[in-house]
Amino acid sequence: MNRIVDNPKYLAAREIVTALRAAGHQAYFAGGCVRDLLVGVGPKDFDVATSATPDIVMGMFPKTYSVGAHFGVVLVCTPSDAGEIATEVATFRHDGAYSDGRRPDAVKFSVDPREDVLRRDFTINGMLLDPSIYEDRRDAAAATLDYVGGRDDLATKILRAIGDPALRFAEDKLRMLRGVRFAARLDLEIEPRTMAAMQAAAAEIAQVSSERIRDELTLMLTEGHARRAFELLDATGLLRQVLPEVTKMHGVEQPPQFHPEGDVWIHTMLLLEKLPPGASPTLAWGALLHDIGKPATFRPPDPRKPGDRIRFDGHVEVGVRIAEAILNRLRFSNEDATQIVALVKNHMRFGDIREMRESTLKRFLRLPKFDEHLALHWMDASSAHGDLRLYDFARARYEAAPVEEIQPHLLVTGKDLIAAGYRPGPEFKAMLEAAEDAQLEGHAATTEQGLAIVRQRFGKPSA
């Protein structure tokens, strides 16, 4: 507990609660921070719920921002040794209708904390905590106001919507994805009525913006419980709505000599199981999508050819196109999309790594974020045949190769070709690559030696 109460964010929120109470208002910690304190996890943020209206909150503290005063939400900024801390302070409220499936059309402020709790999403997120009691008793449970049974649900590892689950999801469709993420992260079972409501409303997730869907899926992939999250997405029917391409992996058989673990879905789930908490989003999405082209390219063994096996000819190229479509649909940044597609595009190249020419190998090793390519190959091989010899070879070469060896200063540039009498044209790129190949393979150490290679392969410049 001592480490938590020394957290600058905790101290900032505690100061706000103390000031609001001194002014005669109710104030508590609320939401996810209470849940995390109860399970012994240090919260990332501390939110405050209060009976004070937004105008009162903004008048009490020197620096505030109205980020949703219509909904009763104000950011209170507090200076600290760790830098300025922004704490979300929300007024108790009762919500009106949610006609857009995301936010209430109108809210009515309240002085009743119970009324505020009843409009929240899940029981585990619907608890309030009195920080003064928490500090006095050193017991989060004793300091908790629980009107919805959240403590019991946490103890029995149940995810349950507050009130009528169908109504909760009708109000805010994103709650379905958040529910899956909470269940996966906290190892909870989704309560049957809540699960049935998710399954019934799954198609309505299309009303949520692509960016919000992307962000929730990315959190599922990077919080350390990706396999469980995607199995729950599949069970709720949400996966079919947000990533129909991934559901097609089910039942797609693979050659047992290379994939004794089972079909493409099982293989992919095994990869997701190996993603550690805090994995980079690009590596995580690369793991999910690396075999996304296999369902469309599945070819069973030809019975007329003894010894023929299942094949996925062209699955990398098809997978690249499918991955690009998914990433575009979910509005990924160009930078992230480029890296994820590169992971899909290059994941099969490790199979040829021992036979690569030195120049080809060095170009491979200098791919941006090659450590992610290595990590993906380790997960891929570990989730299939388990043979890590190619991984060990690639890792050893990568770690032993200095940057100047795999990406040296070029001996021959376009200017050098022009100075040597060559005219810019379609062959320039091939000429430069030939000179660089010679340099990478140790056959050229000077500009003149590189130009000699060019003259040998492409002839002398025309007069």
C-alpha positions in Angstrom: 0.0 0.0 0.0 2.8 2.4 0.8 4.0 2.4 -2.7 0.5 3.2 -4.0 -0.1 6.1 -1.6 3.3 7.6 -2.6 2.3 7.5 -6.2 2.1 11.2 -7.5 -1.2 10.4 -9.3 -2.7 9.0 -6.2 -1.5 12.0 -4.2 -3.0 14.4 -6.8 -6.4 12.6 -6.7 -6.3 12.4 -2.9 -5.7 16.2 -2.7 -8.7 16.8 -5.0 -11.0 14.6 -2.9 -9.9 16.3 0.3 -10.5 19.8 -1.1 -14.0 18.8 -2.4 -15.0 17.3 0.9 -13.7 20.3 2.8 -16.0 22.4 0.7 -19.0 20.3 1.6 -19.2 18.0 -1.4 -19.1 14.2 -1.7 -16.0 12.8 -3.4 -14.5 9.4 -4.0 -12.1 7.5 -6.2 -14.1 5.8 -8.9 -14.0 3.2 -11.6 -11.0 1.2 -12.7 -8.6 2.5 -10.1 -10.9 1.0 -7.4 -11.0 -2.3 -9.2 -7.2 -2.4 -9.5 -6.7 -1.5 -5.8 -8.9 -4.4 -4.8 -7.0 -6.9 -6.9 -3.6 -5.5 -5.7 -2.6 -3.9 -9.0 -1.2 -0.4 -9.1 -3.7 1.8 -11.1 -2.3 3.7 -14.0 -4.7 6.6 -13.3 -7.0 7.7 -10.5 -10.4 9.2 -11.4 -12.6 11.1 -9.0 -16.4 11.2 -8.8 -18.1 14.0 -6.9 -21.5 15.6 -6.2 -19.9 19.0 -7.1 -21.0 20.3 -10.5 -18.5 21.1 -13.2 -18.7 24.9 -12.6 -18.0 24.4 -8.9 -15.0 22.1 -9.7 -13.6 24.6 -12.2 -14.0 27.4 -9.6 -12.2 25.5 -6.9 -8.9 24.6 -8.5 -6.4 27.0 -10.2 -5.9 25.0 -13.4 -8.7 23.1 -15.0 -9.9 22.1 -18.5 -13.5 21.3 -19.5 -13.2 18.1 -21.5 -16.8 17.2 -21.3 -18.6 19.6 -19.0 -21.9 18.7 -20.8 -21.3 15.2 -19.4 -19.9 16.5 -16.1 -16.2 15.8 -16.8 -13.4 18.2 -15.9 -9.6 17.7 -15.9 -7.9 19.2 -12.8 -4.2 19.8 -13.2 -2.0 19.5 -10.2 1.7 20.4 -10.1 4.1 17.8 -8.7 7.7 16.9 -8.7 6.9 14.3 -11.4 5.4 17.1 -13.6 1.9 18.3 -14.0 -0.8 15.6 -13.3 -4.2 15.7 -14.9 -6.9 14.0 -12.9 -10.4 13.4 -14.4 -13.1 14.6 -12.1 -16.7 13.7 -13.0 -19.9 14.8 -11.4 -22.4 12.2 -10.3 -25.0 11.9 -13.0 -27.9 10.0 -14.5 -27.8 9.5 -18.3 -30.5 10.1 -20.8 -31.0 8.1 -24.0 -27.9 7.1 -26.1 -29.2 7.6 -29.6 -25.8 7.3 -31.2 -24.8 4.1 -29.3 -21.8 5.9 -27.8 -22.7 8.9 -25.6 -25.8 10.0 -23.8 -27.9 12.7 -25.6 -28.2 14.5 -22.2 -27.3 14.0 -18.6 -28.8 15.0 -15.3 -26.4 15.8 -12.5 -27.0 14.1 -9.2 -25.9 14.2 -5.6 -26.5 10.4 -5.2 -23.5 8.2 -5.7 -25.7 5.2 -6.1 -27.5 6.8 -9.1 -24.1 7.5 -10.7 -22.9 3.9 -10.2 -26.0 2.4 -11.8 -25.3 4.0 -15.2 -21.8 2.5 -15.4 -20.8 -0.6 -17.5 -19.7 -3.5 -15.3 -20.0 -4.3 -11.7 -16.2 -4.5 -11.3 -15.9 -0.9 -12.6 -18.9 0.4 -10.6 -17.3 0.8 -7.2 -16.3 3.9 -5.3 -13.5 4.2 -2.7 -12.9 6.5 0.2 -9.2 7.2 0.2 -9.2 8.4 3.9 -10.6 5.1 5.1 -8.3 3.2 2.7 -5.3 4.9 4.3 -6.5 4.6 7.9 -7.4 0.9 7.6 -5.0 -0.1 4.9 -7.8 -2.2 3.4 -9.3 -1.4 0.0 -12.3 -3.6 0.6 -13.2 -1.8 3.8 -13.0 1.6 2.0 -15.2 0.6 -0.9 -18.8 1.7 -1.5 -20.3 -1.2 -3.5 -23.9 -0.8 -4.7 -23.7 -3.4 -7.5 -21.8 -6.4 -6.1 -18.5 -5.7 -7.7 -16.4 -7.0 -4.9 -18.2 -10.3 -5.0 -17.8 -10.5 -8.7 -14.1 -9.8 -8.5 -13.7 -12.4 -5.8 -15.5 -15.1 -7.9 -14.0 -13.9 -11.1 -17.2 -12.9 -12.9 -17.7 -10.1 -15.5 -21.3 -8.9 -15.1 -23.0 -5.9 -16.7 -24.7 -3.6 -14.2 -28.4 -3.9 -14.4 -29.9 -5.0 -17.8 -26.9 -6.0 -20.0 -28.8 -5.5 -23.2 -29.5 -1.9 -22.1 -25.9 -1.3 -21.1 -24.7 -2.4 -24.5 -27.4 -0.5 -26.4 -26.2 2.6 -24.6 -22.6 2.2 -25.6 -21.6 -0.5 -28.1 -17.9 -0.2 -27.3 -18.7 -1.7 -23.9 -18.8 -5.1 -25.5 -15.2 -4.9 -26.6 -14.2 -3.4 -23.3 -15.9 -6.3 -21.5 -14.0 -8.9 -23.5 -10.7 -7.0 -22.7 -11.5 -6.9 -19.0 -12.5 -10.5 -18.9 -9.2 -11.6 -20.6 -6.9 -9.3 -18.6 -8.4 -10.2 -15.2 -9.1 -13.9 -16.1 -12.9 -13.5 -15.6 -15.8 -15.6 -16.9 -18.5 -13.6 -18.6 -21.7 -14.0 -16.8 -24.3 -15.9 -18.9 -26.8 -13.0 -19.3 -24.0 -10.6 -20.1 -22.6 -13.1 -22.7 -26.0 -13.6 -24.3 -26.5 -9.9 -24.6 -23.1 -9.5 -26.2 -23.9 -12.2 -28.7 -27.3 -10.7 -29.5 -25.8 -7.2 -30.0 -22.5 -8.2 -31.7 -23.5 -6.9 -35.1 -24.1 -3.5 -33.6 -20.4 -3.0 -33.0 -20.3 -1.6 -36.5 -21.7 1.6 -35.1 -18.4 2.2 -33.3 -15.7 4.1 -35.1 -12.9 2.2 -36.7 -10.3 4.0 -34.5 -12.0 3.0 -31.3 -12.3 -0.6 -32.4 -8.6 -0.6 -33.4 -7.5 0.8 -30.1 -9.5 -1.8 -28.1 -8.1 -4.6 -30.2 -4.6 -3.3 -29.8 -5.0 -3.2 -26.0 -6.2 -6.8 -26.1 -3.2 -7.8 -28.1 -0.6 -6.0 -25.9 -1.9 -6.5 -22.3 -0.5 -10.0 -22.0 -3.7 -12.1 -22.5 -4.2 -11.9 -26.2 -5.1 -15.5 -26.8 -7.9 -15.4 -24.2 -9.1 -12.1 -25.6 -9.4 -13.4 -29.1 -11.1 -16.6 -28.0 -13.7 -14.5 -26.2 -14.1 -12.3 -29.2 -14.8 -15.4 -31.2 -17.2 -16.8 -28.6 -19.2 -13.6 -28.4 -19.5 -13.2 -32.2 -17.6 -9.9 -32.1 -14.6 -11.2 -34.0 -16.8 -12.0 -37.0 -17.9 -8.4 -37.0 -14.6 -6.6 -36.5 -12.1 -9.0 -38.1 -14.1 -11.5 -40.3 -10.8 -12.4 -42.1 -9.5 -13.9 -38.8 -12.5 -16.1 -38.2 -11.8 -17.8 -41.6 -8.7 -19.4 -40.0 -10.9 -21.9 -38.2 -10.7 -25.4 -39.6 -8.0 -24.6 -42.2 -5.8 -27.6 -42.0 -2.1 -27.5 -42.3 0.5 -30.1 -43.2 1.2 -32.0 -40.0 4.9 -32.5 -40.7 5.3 -28.7 -40.3 2.3 -27.9 -38.1 1.6 -30.7 -35.7 -0.3 -28.3 -33.5 -3.3 -28.1 -35.7 -5.2 -25.7 -38.0 -4.3 -22.1 -38.8 -6.6 -20.8 -36.0 -4.9 -22.9 -33.3 -1.5 -21.9 -34.7 -2.3 -18.3 -34.5 -3.8 -18.6 -31.0 -0.5 -20.2 -29.9 1.4 -17.2 -31.2 -0.9 -14.8 -29.4 -0.3 -16.8 -26.2 3.4 -16.0 -26.5 2.9 -12.2 -26.7 4.2 -10.7 -23.4 2.5 -7.8 -21.6 3.8 -4.6 -23.2 4.5 -6.2 -26.6 4.8 -3.6 -29.3 1.5 -3.1 -31.2 3.2 -3.7 -34.6 4.6 -7.0 -33.4 1.3 -8.0 -31.9 -0.7 -7.3 -35.1 2.0 -9.0 -37.1 1.6 -12.1 -35.0 -2.2 -12.0 -35.5 -2.0 -11.4 -39.3 1.1 -13.3 -40.4 -0.9 -16.2 -41.8 -4.0 -14.2 -42.8 -3.6 -15.3 -46.4 -3.7 -19.0 -45.7 -7.5 -19.6 -45.8 -7.8 -18.0 -49.3 -4.9 -20.1 -50.6 -5.5 -23.5 -49.1 -4.9 -26.4 -51.5 -5.5 -30.0 -50.3 -3.2 -32.8 -51.3 -3.7 -34.0 -54.9 -4.7 -37.7 -54.6 -3.1 -38.3 -58.1 0.3 -37.3 -56.7 1.7 -39.7 -54.1 3.2 -37.9 -51.2 1.6 -34.5 -52.1 0.7 -32.3 -49.1 -1.4 -29.4 -48.2 -0.1 -26.2 -49.7 -0.7 -22.5 -49.4 0.9 -21.2 -52.6 1.1 -17.5 -52.7 -0.2 -17.1 -49.1 2.3 -14.4 -48.3 1.3 -12.2 -51.2 -2.4 -12.7 -50.6 -1.8 -12.1 -46.9 -0.1 -8.8 -47.6 -3.2 -7.6 -49.6 -5.6 -8.7 -46.9 -3.5 -7.2 -44.1 -3.3 -3.9 -46.0 -7.1 -3.9 -46.4 -7.6 -4.6 -42.6 -5.1 -1.9 -41.5 -6.7 0.6 -43.9 -10.2 -0.2 -42.6 -9.0 0.3 -39.0 -7.2 3.5 -39.9 -3.7 2.6 -38.8 -1.0 5.2 -39.2 1.1 4.8 -42.3 4.2 4.1 -40.1 2.5 1.2 -38.1 0.8 -0.2 -41.2 4.1 -0.3 -43.1 5.8 -2.3 -40.3 2.9 -4.7 -39.8 2.8 -5.4 -43.5 6.6 -5.9 -43.6 6.2 -8.6 -40.9 3.6 -10.4 -42.9 5.6 -10.0 -46.1 8.9 -11.3 -44.7 7.9 -14.0 -42.2 8.6 -16.9 -44.6 12.0 -15.6 -45.6 13.7 -17.2 -42.6 13.2 -20.6 -44.3 15.8 -19.6 -46.9 18.2 -17.7 -44.6 21.0 -20.2 -44.7 21.1 -20.2 -48.5 20.9 -16.4 -49.0 23.7 -14.7 -50.7 25.7 -12.5 -48.3 24.2 -9.3 -49.9 20.7 -10.7 -49.6 21.2 -11.7 -46.0 22.6 -8.3 -45.0 19.7 -6.5 -46.7 17.3 -8.8 -44.8 19.0 -8.1 -41.5 18.8 -4.4 -42.0 15.0 -4.3 -42.4 13.6 -1.7 -40.0 12.9 -3.1 -36.6 14.4 -6.4 -37.5 14.2 -7.4 -33.8 10.4 -7.7 -34.4 11.0 -10.0 -37.4 13.1 -12.1 -35.2 10.6 -12.2 -32.4 7.8 -13.1 -34.9 9.8 -16.0 -36.3 10.6 -17.3 -32.8 6.9 -17.3 -32.0 6.0 -18.8 -35.4 8.5 -21.7 -35.1 7.8 -22.3 -31.4 4.0 -22.5 -32.1 4.6 -25.1 -34.9 7.4 -27.7 -35.3 9.5 -26.1 -32.6 12.8 -26.2 -34.6 14.6 -22.9 -33.7 17.8 -23.5 -35.6 17.0 -20.9 -38.3 16.1 -18.5 -35.5 19.3 -19.1 -33.7 21.3 -18.6 -36.9 19.5 -15.3 -37.8 19.8 -14.0 -34.3 23.5 -14.8 -34.1 24.2 -13.0 -37.4 22.0 -10.0 -36.5 23.7 -9.5 -33.1 27.2 -10.0 -34.5 26.8 -7.7 -37.5 27.7 -4.0 -36.9 25.5 -1.5 -38.6 28.3 -0.3 -40.8 28.7 -3.8 -42.1 25.1 -4.4 -43.1 24.3 -0.8 -44.1 27.7 0.7 -45.1 28.3 4.0 -46.8 27.7 3.3 -50.5 30.8 3.2 -52.6 28.8 3.9 -55.8 26.0 6.5 -56.0 24.0 7.9 -58.9 26.4 10.8 -59.1 29.3 8.4 -59.5 27.5 6.7 -62.4 26.9 10.0 -64.1 30.5 11.1 -63.5 31.6 7.8 -65.1 29.6 8.7 -68.2 26.4 6.7 -67.7 23.1 8.5 -68.5 20.2 8.2 -66.0 17.7 5.7 -67.1 15.8 2.5 -66.3 19.0 0.5 -65.7 20.3 2.9 -63.0 18.6 1.1 -60.2 20.0 -2.3 -61.3 23.5 -0.8 -61.7 23.4 0.6 -58.1 22.2 -2.7 -56.7 24.9 -4.6 -58.5 27.6 -2.2 -57.1 26.1 -2.5 -53.6 25.9 -6.3 -53.9 29.6 -6.4 -54.6 30.3 -4.1 -51.7 28.2 -6.2 -49.3 29.8 -9.4 -50.4 33.3 -8.0 -50.1 34.1 -8.0 -53.8 34.4 -4.2 -54.0 36.2 -1.9 -51.4 36.5 1.2 -53.5 34.4 3.3 -55.8 36.5 2.3 -58.8 36.1 -1.4 -57.9 32.3 -0.9 -57.7 32.3 0.9 -61.1 34.3 -2.0 -62.6 31.6 -4.4 -61.5 29.0 -2.1 -63.2 31.0 -2.0 -66.5 31.5 -5.8 -66.4 27.7 -6.4 -66.0 26.2 -3.6 -68.0 29.0 -2.6 -70.4 30.8 0.7 -70.8 28.8 3.9 -71.0 27.8 4.8 -74.5 29.6 7.7 -76.2 
